[in-house]
Each structure stands twice: as C-alpha cells, then as structure tokens.
Amino acid sequence: MSYSYQRLNKTKAAQSVLQTGELLHLIFSEFEHQDDLFSCLLINSLWAMTIVRILWKDPEWKFYESYKKWFRTLKSSNTTFDYAKMVQRLKFCPHPRCGKDKYNVNELKHIANHCTNVKHIEFYCLHGTFEPVHVAMFLKILPGLTSFKTEAIWQHALDSTLMPIAEGFCPKLTSLEIPGNGDTDKCAWILQRIGEHCPRINRLKTRWEIKGLKMAQIIVKSFPNIEELTCRSVNYDGLRILLSGCRKLKYFDFTFATELNDEMAVSIAHIFPQLETFNLKIFGKNNFPQFISSWSQNQTKLRELHLSFGEGLSDESFIPITQNCTSLEAITLWWCGGFTDASFEALACNRNVALKKLQFYHVKDLKDDGLITIADNCPKLQELHLVHCESLTQNSLVKVARDCKNLVTVKAEFCSRRYNWQMTAAFLFTLANRNRGTLEVLKFHDRNTCITDTESYDKYRFDGYLFERLAKRCPKLKILELHTYHQETSPTSLFRALLKFKNLESLTIYPGEDARRQHLEKLQTHRRLKDVVFYLGNTEDMKAYYQEFSRKNRGCIAAQFWPGNFITMGSHQVQAM
C-alpha cells in the first residue's frame, strides 16, 4: 500500500469524524468562548446546525438590547432553524439599563407558548416585574421542567407562584429553589402537595425556618429522595426528624437554632448521614467541641465544609475536622474569629494532599505563620480567597504566589491601612515568575485610597512591563480586577500591555490620569474583552467617547467609570479626591 493511499485514508477518516453530528456536539460543547463558535458557523450546514443548538440551548442576556435582539429572532417567522424548540434554559433577571417594565406580558406569553422544551427556568426579579400569574403561565405549559428557581421573598406571592407545581403541572421536577419565610398556613400544604406530585425532587433549597416537628415531617415524607437540603434554621426537634428520615442526604445547609448547645448537638451527631458538603451557620458565642469531634468521625466522605459566624468556635472544634474528614478538599470560613495558627497548621499538615480550595472571610486571627504553612504544604491548591483577613502581611502573600504554582483563582480584599498597593505589586511580581500558567481569575481590592511612595518603590515595579510579564506567564487569565494603584504613568504602555492578555473577558483597572479616548478605542479591538471598569483616575474623555460610541454600536465593550482619585501622601503633591 502506497504512502499517498494511506495518507488519503487517514484524511477521509478525520473528515468523517467532523461530519458526525453527535461527535461535533461533544467537541463544540467544550469550547469556552462563544467567539470561537461563531468563527465555525459558516463551515457547512451540519456545523451551523450543531453550533446554533448549543448557543440557543442556554441563552444569556447581559443587556436589555441583547434580550430584545434574541426575542426578535425568536419571534421571526422567516428563520432557518426552529430556535424556540432549541431553548432548554431560561433565566430572567435584571439587566443594565433595563427598567422594571421592560419584560412586557405579550413577550412573556410568546416565549411561554413557543419555548416548550425548556427544562430549567429561573426568575430573579419578581418585585414589580413579574406577577405570580406570569410565572404560573410558564409552569403550566412546561411538563418537562426539571428545575425551578425564584426570588419571590414575599411568602403570599410565593404561594401563588408555586400553585401550578402543587397541582401537578411539573411532574419531572428534580430541583426546587424557593425563598420566602414559610410563615403562612398554606405553605406547609403546598410543600406537601409538591412532594406528592414531584416524587423525583432531590434538591430543595429554601429560606424557611424549621421550628418544630410538622415541617420536618413534611419534608421527610414528601421528599424521600432528597439529597440536597438548604433551610434557614433548624431547632433540635427538627434536626432529629430530618437526620433520621433523610438518609440519602449528601448536601446540608442550615443554621443552628440559638437555643442549641454543645450537649444537645452531641446527642444527634451520630445520626448525621455521611455528607459530601456541609454548610453550618452558628450565631452567638457557643462552642461545639464535643459535637464536632463526634460528628467528624463519621464524615470520611466530606469534601467541602462551610463554617459561618462561628465566633465562639475554637481550635478544639476545628482540629478534629482536619484529622477525621480525610476526603476534605475545600474549606470556607466566614467570621470565625476564634481559630489560631494551630488550626491552620493542622489543616495544612493533615489535609495537604487533597486541599484545593480555601476561602477565608473576616478571619481576623489568620496570620502569616498559618498561611505560610498552607503554602508550604498544599501544592495542589487551586482557589484562594482572602477577604478582610487584616493580620496578613506581604510575606505570606508572596509565599503563596511562589509556592502555590497551580492557582486558578485568587481573590484578596483588604481595608486596613497596613495593606497597600506595594503588597499587590509584590504578589503579582512573584506570580509573574512562578505560576505555571493555570491562573484564570485574579482579583485584588485595596480599599485604602491614600497611597505613599509612588515613585521610590522599585523592588517590585508595578508598571506596564509587569503586566506584560503577567500576561505571558498567565495566558489563561479571564478575569483581572485590580482595585488598586499602580505606577504606570503612560496610558499607551498600560493599554498595550492589557491587550496582551489574549483571553481576558472582564477587566477592572486604574487607567491613570492621562488616559484618553484613543486608548479606549484601542482596547475595543480586544477579541474577547466584554466588561471593563475604570477604577478612579481621569476618565472624562474616555467616558464621553464611550457614550457616543455605544449609542451607535451595540456590540461595544460594556464600560463603567468610577469617579475619584488617589490621595498621594508624603510626595511633592497631593491629589484631591
């Protein structure tokens, strides 16, 4: 067999793969950017049909104009494809420049009557925008609906909204997210009827308080397949019923009732099912060392733990978690001020192999020693949030950037005067040298607008060259938010460096005092950039250009301009706010 014949056969085999609809759908579904899908639309009719189905399966409307354009296409009778049948998810929420009266009833009726294959629907702006009858209109004609989410906080409106589900119009429903407070007499009856008509529901998220036996018994009897449960608070009697009856539970999110103490909690610790995610809120100063020690011994499958408002929790409550929860991958701490470096060192040393995600919010006692130990022992760490952990210094931040080389997401926010833009510069400088190209999200927010030593700081020079190095080291970066000062005084150099972040989709940056319309015009040429926030600085000329350009071109970057200036202290001049 000749070489040319073998090569011809291989070419035909490759071409046949690219002409198979099922394989094309799998390939195109892995594309991260819609721009890349658009570039493949006109290859042939099969590619076009496959891509259009993916794009219309889950439409996104970031602006009111994009919603109107989508609706005009949906309503048009002269189209190549039956777009309405492709839609499987609808998400109604407020949009920039969109008033409450923008979603009119006739449009909603047309969408409800034509998009009959919708499986997931979400309503985020019911107050003054959607009446319960509008939501019910969708629920009554979508028998294939599998998930429903709404933000109707007023319980009486929520009761009316849920009636079609309670009457059996959505028998395939598996996920239900509803707020409200569960304080009406009709609420319990509706929930019971929903369980009777929707036996497949395995995910229930509410903001209701389970104060006694009645509501807990309804949940247990009506939702025997429940795997994910979220509620506002649960008292002791309610917990006993829920934990004994919901044995398939894998995700549990609730608040300890205020009367619950360690002695009461430890008596029910052994009946907790083996969870994968546990989100516990504790209001007050109670400590639960006995409960957590007993509970954690049975939680070998736990992968994610959230502890919030646990001001009374101490090391003796946290260290057993690091010892017993052997599958733990993610920890989130909110306002937990009783943990010392001993807890964070135990976390790093006991769970170092699998730990991938750490989120610390207002953890005042997290100091450099604890974070440095985490950096030394957690090489697989991918996501790190440090929000108002004001005891940290530059030393630990640089250590994280140097040793955690696989970071994908970093978010840091500080308001203390001890934090300054030089710390951000040091972190970015180290990141630009050590990250392995995995970083996708980088957010630094310095609330201190009083800055010092703007010119003399040269150890980690925070200028356009540093941005260029960061762009080269982190080519996957999609979100870059820097609410902080930098040293680059040339807007030409700054914007040239920003254009080198090839995959950037969202940007927040201090543009400097000399940025003008030609610099924003240059930024408009970025292929993927969609949202920009210019943080402080002199932006009047760019703002005027943007207002003029956006009126004529709907496809422009969405830009916001935050007014103000940095106050420079200890230099030759002081800039007024």
KEFITI-507734 format. One record per residue (C-alpha): residue number from 1; residue in three letters; x, y, z. Coordinates in steps of 0.2 Angstrom, whole numbers. Each point is the difference from the previous one (the first is absolute). Example, Ala and Ser with C-alpha at 12.3 -4.5 7.8 and 13.67 -1.06 7.14 Angstrom:
# residues 2
[atom 1 ALA [62 -22 39]] [atom 2 SER [6 17 -3]] 
//
This chain:
# residues 577
[atom 1 MET [0 0 0]] [atom 2 SER [7 17 -5]] [atom 3 TYR [4 14 12]] [atom 4 SER [-12 12 -10]] [atom 5 TYR [-14 -13 1]] [atom 6 GLN [2 -2 19]] [atom 7 ARG [1 19 2]] [atom 8 LEU [-16 1 -10]] [atom 9 ASN [-9 -12 11]] [atom 10 LYS [5 9 16]] [atom 11 THR [-6 16 -7]] [atom 12 LYS [-17 -8 -4]] [atom 13 ALA [-2 -7 17]] [atom 14 ALA [4 17 8]] [atom 15 GLN [-13 8 -11]] [atom 16 SER [-13 -13 4]] [atom 17 VAL [2 4 19]] [atom 18 LEU [-3 19 -4]] [atom 19 GLN [-16 -5 -9]] [atom 20 THR [-8 -10 14]] [atom 21 GLY [-13 11 9]] [atom 22 GLU [2 -9 17]] [atom 23 LEU [19 2 0]] [atom 24 LEU [-1 18 -5]] [atom 25 HIS [-12 4 14]] [atom 26 LEU [12 -7 12]] [atom 27 ILE [15 9 -7]] [atom 28 PHE [-9 17 -2]] [atom 29 SER [-7 -2 18]] [atom 30 GLU [18 1 7]] [atom 31 PHE [3 17 -8]] [atom 32 GLU [2 13 13]] [atom 33 HIS [-4 16 -10]] [atom 34 GLN [-15 4 -11]] [atom 35 ASP [12 9 -12]] [atom 36 ASP [8 -16 -4]] [atom 37 LEU [-17 -8 -4]] [atom 38 PHE [-5 15 -11]] [atom 39 SER [16 -2 -10]] [atom 40 CYS [-5 -18 -5]] [atom 41 LEU [-18 4 -4]] [atom 42 LEU [2 1 -19]] [atom 43 ILE [10 -15 -3]] [atom 44 ASN [-15 -11 -6]] [atom 45 SER [-18 -2 4]] [atom 46 LEU [4 -15 13]] [atom 47 TRP [12 11 10]] [atom 48 ALA [-12 15 -1]] [atom 49 MET [-15 -11 7]] [atom 50 THR [11 -7 14]] [atom 51 ILE [7 16 6]] [atom 52 VAL [-17 9 -1]] [atom 53 ARG [-7 -13 11]] [atom 54 ILE [13 2 13]] [atom 55 LEU [-1 19 0]] [atom 56 TRP [-19 0 1]] [atom 57 LYS [-1 -14 13]] [atom 58 ASP [5 13 14]] [atom 59 PRO [-2 18 -6]] [atom 60 GLU [8 13 10]] [atom 61 TRP [-6 19 0]] [atom 62 LYS [13 11 9]] [atom 63 PHE [-9 15 -7]] [atom 64 TYR [-18 5 -4]] [atom 65 GLU [5 3 -18]] [atom 66 SER [7 -18 -2]] [atom 67 TYR [-17 -7 8]] [atom 68 LYS [-10 10 -13]] [atom 69 LYS [11 -6 -14]] [atom 70 TRP [-2 -18 6]] [atom 71 PHE [-19 3 1]] [atom 72 ARG [-1 7 -18]] [atom 73 THR [9 -15 -7]] [atom 74 LEU [-12 -12 10]] [atom 75 LYS [-15 9 -6]] [atom 76 SER [5 1 -18]] [atom 77 SER [-9 -12 -12]] [atom 78 ASN [13 0 -13]] [atom 79 THR [14 -9 8]] [atom 80 THR [11 -15 -5]] [atom 81 PHE [-2 -9 16]] [atom 82 ASP [-14 -3 13]] [atom 83 TYR [9 10 14]] [atom 84 ALA [-14 -2 12]] [atom 85 LYS [1 -19 1]] [atom 86 MET [19 2 4]] [atom 87 VAL [-2 10 16]] [atom 88 GLN [2 -11 16]] [atom 89 ARG [5 13 13]] [atom 90 LEU [-8 17 3]] [atom 91 LYS [7 13 12]] [atom 92 PHE [-10 16 3]] [atom 93 CYS [10 13 11]] [atom 94 PRO [3 18 0]] [atom 95 HIS [12 7 -13]] [atom 96 PRO [10 16 -1]] [atom 97 ARG [-11 14 -7]] [atom 98 CYS [-15 -11 2]] [atom 99 GLY [-15 8 9]] [atom 100 LYS [-13 -11 9]] [atom 101 ASP [-13 2 -13]] [atom 102 LYS [11 -7 -14]] [atom 103 TYR [-6 -18 0]] [atom 104 ASN [-17 3 -6]] [atom 105 VAL [-14 -13 1]] [atom 106 ASN [-2 -3 -19]] [atom 107 GLU [18 -4 -2]] [atom 108 LEU [-1 -12 15]] [atom 109 LYS [-15 -9 -7]] [atom 110 HIS [8 -2 -17]] [atom 111 ILE [16 -8 9]] [atom 112 ALA [-11 -11 11]] [atom 113 ASN [-11 -6 -15]] [atom 114 HIS [15 -4 -12]] [atom 115 CYS [15 -5 11]] [atom 116 THR [-9 -16 6]] [atom 117 ASN [16 -11 2]] [atom 118 VAL [7 11 14]] [atom 119 LYS [6 -11 15]] [atom 120 HIS [8 13 11]] [atom 121 ILE [-8 17 4]] [atom 122 GLU [5 14 12]] [atom 123 PHE [-8 16 5]] [atom 124 TYR [11 13 9]] [atom 125 CYS [-11 16 0]] [atom 126 LEU [-17 -4 5]] [atom 127 HIS [-4 17 10]] [atom 128 GLY [-8 11 -12]] [atom 129 THR [5 -9 -15]] [atom 130 PHE [-8 -17 0]] [atom 131 GLU [-17 -4 8]] [atom 132 PRO [-3 -18 6]] [atom 133 VAL [-12 -2 -14]] [atom 134 HIS [14 3 -12]] [atom 135 VAL [11 -13 8]] [atom 136 ALA [-15 -12 1]] [atom 137 MET [-2 2 -19]] [atom 138 PHE [17 -8 -3]] [atom 139 LEU [-3 -14 13]] [atom 140 LYS [-16 -6 -7]] [atom 141 ILE [6 -3 -18]] [atom 142 LEU [17 -7 4]] [atom 143 PRO [-3 -19 5]] [atom 144 GLY [19 -4 -3]] [atom 145 LEU [6 13 13]] [atom 146 THR [13 -8 11]] [atom 147 SER [6 16 10]] [atom 148 PHE [-8 15 6]] [atom 149 LYS [7 15 9]] [atom 150 THR [-8 16 6]] [atom 151 GLU [4 15 11]] [atom 152 ALA [-18 4 6]] [atom 153 ILE [4 5 18]] [atom 154 TRP [-18 4 5]] [atom 155 GLN [-7 -16 5]] [atom 156 HIS [-18 3 -6]] [atom 157 ALA [7 4 -17]] [atom 158 LEU [10 -16 1]] [atom 159 ASP [-15 -10 4]] [atom 160 SER [-9 6 -15]] [atom 161 THR [15 -3 -11]] [atom 162 LEU [2 -18 6]] [atom 163 MET [-18 -5 -2]] [atom 164 PRO [2 -8 -18]] [atom 165 ILE [14 -11 6]] [atom 166 ALA [-11 -5 15]] [atom 167 GLU [-14 -4 -12]] [atom 168 GLY [12 -12 -10]] [atom 169 PHE [4 10 -15]] [atom 170 CYS [19 -4 2]] [atom 171 PRO [1 -19 4]] [atom 172 LYS [19 -1 -6]] [atom 173 LEU [6 13 12]] [atom 174 THR [16 -5 9]] [atom 175 SER [7 17 7]] [atom 176 LEU [-10 13 9]] [atom 177 GLU [7 17 7]] [atom 178 ILE [-12 11 8]] [atom 179 PRO [3 14 13]] [atom 180 GLY [-14 7 11]] [atom 181 ASN [-1 -3 19]] [atom 182 GLY [-13 -14 0]] [atom 183 ASP [-11 9 12]] [atom 184 THR [-17 -2 -8]] [atom 185 ASP [-13 -14 4]] [atom 186 LYS [0 -5 -18]] [atom 187 CYS [18 -2 -2]] [atom 188 ALA [1 -17 9]] [atom 189 TRP [-14 -7 -11]] [atom 190 ILE [8 6 -16]] [atom 191 LEU [16 -8 4]] [atom 192 GLN [-9 -16 4]] [atom 193 ARG [-9 0 -16]] [atom 194 ILE [16 4 -10]] [atom 195 GLY [8 -15 8]] [atom 196 GLU [-15 -11 -5]] [atom 197 HIS [0 6 -18]] [atom 198 CYS [19 1 -3]] [atom 199 PRO [7 -16 8]] [atom 200 ARG [17 3 -10]] [atom 201 ILE [5 15 10]] [atom 202 ASN [17 -2 8]] [atom 203 ARG [5 18 2]] [atom 204 LEU [-10 12 11]] [atom 205 LYS [7 17 5]] [atom 206 THR [-10 12 11]] [atom 207 ARG [2 14 12]] [atom 208 TRP [-13 -8 12]] [atom 209 GLU [2 -3 18]] [atom 210 ILE [-4 -17 6]] [atom 211 LYS [-6 4 18]] [atom 212 GLY [-8 -17 4]] [atom 213 LEU [-5 -17 -5]] [atom 214 LYS [-14 4 -13]] [atom 215 MET [11 8 -14]] [atom 216 ALA [14 -13 3]] [atom 217 GLN [-12 -14 -1]] [atom 218 ILE [-7 7 -16]] [atom 219 ILE [17 1 -8]] [atom 220 VAL [4 -18 5]] [atom 221 LYS [-16 -7 -6]] [atom 222 SER [-2 10 -16]] [atom 223 PHE [18 0 -6]] [atom 224 PRO [6 -18 3]] [atom 225 ASN [14 2 -13]] [atom 226 ILE [7 17 7]] [atom 227 GLU [19 1 -2]] [atom 228 GLU [2 19 1]] [atom 229 LEU [-9 10 14]] [atom 230 THR [2 18 4]] [atom 231 CYS [-10 10 13]] [atom 232 ARG [2 15 11]] [atom 233 SER [0 -8 17]] [atom 234 VAL [-4 -16 9]] [atom 235 ASN [-4 -3 18]] [atom 236 TYR [4 -16 10]] [atom 237 ASP [-16 -9 -3]] [atom 238 GLY [1 4 -19]] [atom 239 LEU [17 -7 -2]] [atom 240 ARG [-4 -16 8]] [atom 241 ILE [-14 -3 -12]] [atom 242 LEU [10 6 -15]] [atom 243 LEU [16 -10 3]] [atom 244 SER [-10 -16 4]] [atom 245 GLY [-11 1 -15]] [atom 246 CYS [12 8 -14]] [atom 247 ARG [12 -14 -1]] [atom 248 LYS [5 4 -18]] [atom 249 LEU [6 17 5]] [atom 250 LYS [16 5 -7]] [atom 251 TYR [-1 19 1]] [atom 252 PHE [-7 9 15]] [atom 253 ASP [0 19 3]] [atom 254 PHE [-8 7 15]] [atom 255 THR [2 11 16]] [atom 256 PHE [0 -7 18]] [atom 257 ALA [-14 7 10]] [atom 258 THR [6 12 13]] [atom 259 GLU [-6 -11 14]] [atom 260 LEU [11 -15 -6]] [atom 261 ASN [15 -3 11]] [atom 262 ASP [14 -12 -1]] [atom 263 GLU [-8 -13 12]] [atom 264 MET [-16 0 -11]] [atom 265 ALA [9 -1 -17]] [atom 266 VAL [12 -14 6]] [atom 267 SER [-15 -11 3]] [atom 268 ILE [-5 0 -19]] [atom 269 ALA [18 0 -7]] [atom 270 HIS [0 -18 -3]] [atom 271 ILE [-16 0 -11]] [atom 272 PHE [7 12 -13]] [atom 273 PRO [1 -9 -17]] [atom 274 GLN [16 0 -8]] [atom 275 LEU [1 17 -9]] [atom 276 GLU [10 6 -15]] [atom 277 THR [-4 19 4]] [atom 278 PHE [-4 7 17]] [atom 279 ASN [-4 19 2]] [atom 280 LEU [-3 5 18]] [atom 281 LYS [-4 17 7]] [atom 282 ILE [2 3 19]] [atom 283 PHE [-7 17 7]] [atom 284 GLY [7 4 17]] [atom 285 LYS [15 -5 10]] [atom 286 ASN [-4 -19 3]] [atom 287 ASN [14 -12 -3]] [atom 288 PHE [-3 -18 -6]] [atom 289 PRO [16 -10 4]] [atom 290 GLN [-10 -16 5]] [atom 291 PHE [-12 1 -14]] [atom 292 ILE [13 3 -14]] [atom 293 SER [12 -13 7]] [atom 294 SER [-14 -13 0]] [atom 295 TRP [-8 5 -17]] [atom 296 SER [17 1 -9]] [atom 297 GLN [4 -18 4]] [atom 298 ASN [-14 -6 -12]] [atom 299 GLN [4 13 -14]] [atom 300 THR [13 -9 -10]] [atom 301 LYS [-9 5 -16]] [atom 302 LEU [-1 18 4]] [atom 303 ARG [8 10 -14]] [atom 304 GLU [-5 18 3]] [atom 305 LEU [-3 9 17]] [atom 306 HIS [-8 18 3]] [atom 307 LEU [1 7 18]] [atom 308 SER [-8 17 2]] [atom 309 PHE [-2 12 14]] [atom 310 GLY [8 -12 12]] [atom 311 GLU [8 13 12]] [atom 312 GLY [-1 -12 14]] [atom 313 LEU [9 -14 -9]] [atom 314 SER [18 -4 6]] [atom 315 ASP [14 -11 -6]] [atom 316 GLU [-7 -15 10]] [atom 317 SER [-15 1 -12]] [atom 318 PHE [10 2 -16]] [atom 319 ILE [15 -12 2]] [atom 320 PRO [-11 -16 1]] [atom 321 ILE [-7 5 -17]] [atom 322 THR [17 0 -8]] [atom 323 GLN [4 -17 8]] [atom 324 ASN [-16 -9 -3]] [atom 325 CYS [-7 6 -17]] [atom 326 THR [13 -8 -11]] [atom 327 SER [-8 4 -17]] [atom 328 LEU [-1 19 4]] [atom 329 GLU [4 11 -15]] [atom 330 ALA [-7 17 4]] [atom 331 ILE [-2 11 15]] [atom 332 THR [-10 16 2]] [atom 333 LEU [1 10 16]] [atom 334 TRP [-11 16 2]] [atom 335 TRP [2 10 16]] [atom 336 CYS [8 -14 10]] [atom 337 GLY [11 10 11]] [atom 338 GLY [5 -13 13]] [atom 339 PHE [12 -10 -10]] [atom 340 THR [19 2 3]] [atom 341 ASP [15 -5 -11]] [atom 342 ALA [-1 -17 8]] [atom 343 SER [-17 -3 -10]] [atom 344 PHE [8 5 -17]] [atom 345 GLU [16 -10 3]] [atom 346 ALA [-11 -15 4]] [atom 347 LEU [-10 3 -16]] [atom 348 ALA [16 1 -10]] [atom 349 CYS [9 -15 7]] [atom 350 ASN [-15 -12 1]] [atom 351 ARG [-9 4 -16]] [atom 352 ASN [14 6 -11]] [atom 353 VAL [-1 -13 -13]] [atom 354 ALA [-18 3 -6]] [atom 355 LEU [-3 19 5]] [atom 356 LYS [-5 10 -15]] [atom 357 LYS [-11 14 6]] [atom 358 LEU [2 12 14]] [atom 359 GLN [-12 15 4]] [atom 360 PHE [3 11 15]] [atom 361 TYR [-11 14 3]] [atom 362 HIS [2 12 15]] [atom 363 VAL [11 -13 9]] [atom 364 LYS [10 12 11]] [atom 365 ASP [11 -12 8]] [atom 366 LEU [7 -7 -16]] [atom 367 LYS [18 6 0]] [atom 368 ASP [16 -3 -10]] [atom 369 ASP [6 -16 9]] [atom 370 GLY [-17 -9 -4]] [atom 371 LEU [0 6 -19]] [atom 372 ILE [18 -4 -2]] [atom 373 THR [-3 -17 6]] [atom 374 ILE [-14 -3 -12]] [atom 375 ALA [11 6 -14]] [atom 376 ASP [14 -12 5]] [atom 377 ASN [-11 -15 1]] [atom 378 CYS [-14 2 -12]] [atom 379 PRO [8 -1 -18]] [atom 380 LYS [-17 -4 -8]] [atom 381 LEU [-9 15 6]] [atom 382 GLN [-10 8 -14]] [atom 383 GLU [-12 13 7]] [atom 384 LEU [4 12 14]] [atom 385 HIS [-11 14 7]] [atom 386 LEU [7 12 13]] [atom 387 VAL [-13 13 4]] [atom 388 HIS [3 12 15]] [atom 389 CYS [13 -11 8]] [atom 390 GLU [9 15 7]] [atom 391 SER [14 -8 10]] [atom 392 LEU [8 -6 -16]] [atom 393 THR [16 8 -7]] [atom 394 GLN [9 0 -16]] [atom 395 ASN [11 -14 5]] [atom 396 SER [-14 -13 0]] [atom 397 LEU [-7 6 -16]] [atom 398 VAL [16 -1 -9]] [atom 399 LYS [3 -18 7]] [atom 400 VAL [-17 -5 -7]] [atom 401 ALA [4 7 -17]] [atom 402 ARG [17 -9 0]] [atom 403 ASP [-4 -17 6]] [atom 404 CYS [-19 -2 -5]] [atom 405 LYS [4 -2 -19]] [atom 406 ASN [-16 -7 -5]] [atom 407 LEU [-12 14 5]] [atom 408 VAL [-15 2 -11]] [atom 409 THR [-9 13 10]] [atom 410 VAL [6 13 12]] [atom 411 LYS [-10 13 9]] [atom 412 ALA [7 12 13]] [atom 413 GLU [-9 15 8]] [atom 414 PHE [7 11 14]] [atom 415 CYS [-5 17 8]] [atom 416 SER [13 2 14]] [atom 417 ARG [13 14 -2]] [atom 418 ARG [14 -13 2]] [atom 419 TYR [-5 -7 -17]] [atom 420 ASN [6 10 -15]] [atom 421 TRP [2 -1 -18]] [atom 422 GLN [18 -6 2]] [atom 423 MET [-6 -16 7]] [atom 424 THR [-10 -3 -16]] [atom 425 ALA [15 4 -10]] [atom 426 ALA [11 -13 9]] [atom 427 PHE [-14 -13 -2]] [atom 428 LEU [-2 3 -19]] [atom 429 PHE [19 1 -2]] [atom 430 THR [2 -17 8]] [atom 431 LEU [-15 -7 -9]] [atom 432 ALA [8 6 -17]] [atom 433 ASN [15 -11 4]] [atom 434 ARG [-7 -15 8]] [atom 435 ASN [-17 -5 -6]] [atom 436 ARG [-1 -14 -12]] [atom 437 GLY [-13 8 -11]] [atom 438 THR [-15 -6 9]] [atom 439 LEU [-7 16 6]] [atom 440 GLU [-17 5 -7]] [atom 441 VAL [-7 13 13]] [atom 442 LEU [10 13 10]] [atom 443 LYS [-9 13 11]] [atom 444 PHE [9 12 12]] [atom 445 HIS [-10 13 8]] [atom 446 ASP [9 13 11]] [atom 447 ARG [-13 12 8]] [atom 448 ASN [14 12 6]] [atom 449 THR [1 14 -12]] [atom 450 CYS [13 9 9]] [atom 451 ILE [17 -5 -8]] [atom 452 THR [18 3 4]] [atom 453 ASP [17 -2 -8]] [atom 454 THR [-7 0 -18]] [atom 455 GLU [17 3 -9]] [atom 456 SER [13 -7 13]] [atom 457 TYR [-7 -18 0]] [atom 458 ASP [11 -9 -12]] [atom 459 LYS [2 -18 8]] [atom 460 TYR [-16 -6 -9]] [atom 461 ARG [-3 13 -13]] [atom 462 PHE [-19 1 -3]] [atom 463 ASP [0 6 -18]] [atom 464 GLY [-5 -6 -18]] [atom 465 TYR [15 -11 -1]] [atom 466 LEU [-6 -10 15]] [atom 467 PHE [-17 -2 -9]] [atom 468 GLU [8 -6 -15]] [atom 469 ARG [10 -13 10]] [atom 470 LEU [-16 -5 8]] [atom 471 ALA [-9 -2 -16]] [atom 472 LYS [14 -11 -7]] [atom 473 ARG [0 -11 16]] [atom 474 CYS [-19 -1 2]] [atom 475 PRO [-7 -2 -18]] [atom 476 LYS [-16 -8 7]] [atom 477 LEU [-5 16 10]] [atom 478 LYS [-18 4 -3]] [atom 479 ILE [-4 12 14]] [atom 480 LEU [12 13 6]] [atom 481 GLU [-7 12 14]] [atom 482 LEU [12 12 8]] [atom 483 HIS [-8 13 11]] [atom 484 THR [17 7 4]] [atom 485 TYR [13 13 -5]] [atom 486 HIS [15 -4 -12]] [atom 487 GLN [15 9 -5]] [atom 488 GLU [-3 0 -19]] [atom 489 THR [-1 19 -6]] [atom 490 SER [-1 -3 -18]] [atom 491 PRO [-18 -6 -6]] [atom 492 THR [8 -6 -16]] [atom 493 SER [11 -12 8]] [atom 494 LEU [-14 -5 12]] [atom 495 PHE [-13 -4 -13]] [atom 496 ARG [13 -8 -11]] [atom 497 ALA [4 -12 14]] [atom 498 LEU [-19 -4 3]] [atom 499 LEU [-2 -5 -18]] [atom 500 LYS [12 -14 3]] [atom 501 PHE [-12 -9 11]] [atom 502 LYS [-7 -9 -14]] [atom 503 ASN [-14 -9 9]] [atom 504 LEU [-5 14 11]] [atom 505 GLU [-19 2 2]] [atom 506 SER [-3 12 15]] [atom 507 LEU [12 14 5]] [atom 508 THR [1 12 15]] [atom 509 ILE [15 12 -1]] [atom 510 TYR [6 17 6]] [atom 511 PRO [2 8 -17]] [atom 512 GLY [12 14 6]] [atom 513 GLU [-3 19 -1]] [atom 514 ASP [4 2 -19]] [atom 515 ALA [-10 -14 -8]] [atom 516 ARG [-10 7 -15]] [atom 517 ARG [-13 -6 -13]] [atom 518 GLN [13 -7 -11]] [atom 519 HIS [5 -12 13]] [atom 520 LEU [-17 -7 3]] [atom 521 GLU [-2 -1 -19]] [atom 522 LYS [15 -11 -1]] [atom 523 LEU [-7 -11 14]] [atom 524 GLN [-16 -2 -10]] [atom 525 THR [11 -11 -12]] [atom 526 HIS [2 -13 13]] [atom 527 ARG [-8 -16 -6]] [atom 528 ARG [-7 -7 16]] [atom 529 LEU [-2 15 12]] [atom 530 LYS [-18 3 4]] [atom 531 ASP [-1 10 17]] [atom 532 VAL [12 14 6]] [atom 533 VAL [0 10 16]] [atom 534 PHE [11 15 0]] [atom 535 TYR [5 2 19]] [atom 536 LEU [3 19 4]] [atom 537 GLY [11 11 -10]] [atom 538 ASN [-4 13 -13]] [atom 539 THR [-13 -9 -12]] [atom 540 GLU [-10 15 -6]] [atom 541 ASP [6 -1 -18]] [atom 542 MET [-2 -19 -1]] [atom 543 LYS [-17 1 8]] [atom 544 ALA [-6 12 -13]] [atom 545 TYR [7 -11 -14]] [atom 546 TYR [-8 -15 7]] [atom 547 GLN [-17 8 1]] [atom 548 GLU [1 6 -18]] [atom 549 PHE [6 -17 -6]] [atom 550 SER [-12 -11 9]] [atom 551 ARG [-15 10 -7]] [atom 552 LYS [6 -5 -17]] [atom 553 ASN [7 -17 3]] [atom 554 ARG [-9 -13 10]] [atom 555 GLY [14 -12 0]] [atom 556 CYS [12 11 9]] [atom 557 ILE [9 -4 17]] [atom 558 ALA [-11 3 15]] [atom 559 ALA [10 13 10]] [atom 560 GLN [-3 8 17]] [atom 561 PHE [9 15 7]] [atom 562 TRP [3 2 18]] [atom 563 PRO [4 18 4]] [atom 564 GLY [13 6 12]] [atom 565 ASN [19 1 3]] [atom 566 PHE [13 -7 11]] [atom 567 ILE [7 11 14]] [atom 568 THR [19 0 -1]] [atom 569 MET [8 2 17]] [atom 570 GLY [18 4 4]] [atom 571 SER [4 6 -18]] [atom 572 HIS [2 17 -8]] [atom 573 GLN [-19 2 -4]] [atom 574 VAL [-16 -6 7]] [atom 575 GLN [-14 -5 -12]] [atom 576 ALA [-17 5 6]] [atom 577 MET [-14 -13 0]] 
//
